Amino acid sequence: MEKNEGVRVLAQNRKARHDYFIEETYEAGIALVGSEVKSMRAARANLKDSYARVVNGELMLYNMHISPYDFASSLNHDPLRERKLLMHRREINKLAGYVQEKGYALIPLRTYLKRGKVKIELALARGKKKYDKRHDLAEKDAKREIERAFKDRQQYR
């Protein structure tokens, strides 16, 4: 996104960047019912363990938990129902081709409001092995140590 004006993050999947190599990201709309939109605006959504899949030429989102809206009628939405993602046909076909390759998955990274509409950032991701995760943690620790040493050195000048 070029500008972050008018963008408010509602939910993030922080674990996704730890568990997957992110190849590309895409923006998609999401088809919601009224009480889901109100619940999303109150930031009552959870992306943990959620994923997307191409089914019959449509992009569907599974396991995204949106808590029932407290002030809605007794006919509230199902928190874990499958939801349709809205993208252009050629983008869906491109993603379907990638997902058929070994090791690729469609993982939601975050949901946000953009110009009053709920959007989802979807990542084309490849799973990390255990040693990849350890390597990333070691790099992160090393970088933190370097910054700490540099900060201490600047402090004593």
JOWO-V214479 format. One line per field, one symbol per residue. ss: DSSP state (~ for helix, > for strand, _ for the rest). phi: phi as a letter, one per 20 degrees, with the letter a starting at -180 (. if undefined). psi: psi as a letter, one per 40 degrees, with the letter a starting at -180 (. if undefined). A space follows every 10 residues. Layout:
ss=???
phi=???
psi=???
This chain:
ss=______>>>> >>_~~~~~~> >>>>>>>>>> ___~~~~~~~ ~___>>____ >>>>>__>>> >>__>>____ __________ __>>>>__~~ ~~~~~~~~~~ ___>>>>>>> >>>>__>>>> >>>>>>>__~ ~~~~~~~~~~ ~~~~~~~~~~ ~~~~~__
phi=.fdefmdcfd bcdfffffec eeebccdcec ecegffffff feldccegme bdbeclmded ddmeedffff eeffeefffd ffceedbfgf ffffffffff ffnebddfea dbeclndecc eddecdfeef ffffffffff ffffffffff fffffee
psi=hdiehehhhd iigdddddei hhdiiihiih hiiddddddd deffihehei iiihhfeihi hiehhhiihd eiiegiihdf iiihihiidd dddddddddd iheiihhhdi iihhfeihih hhhhihiiid dddddddddd dddddddddd ddddde.
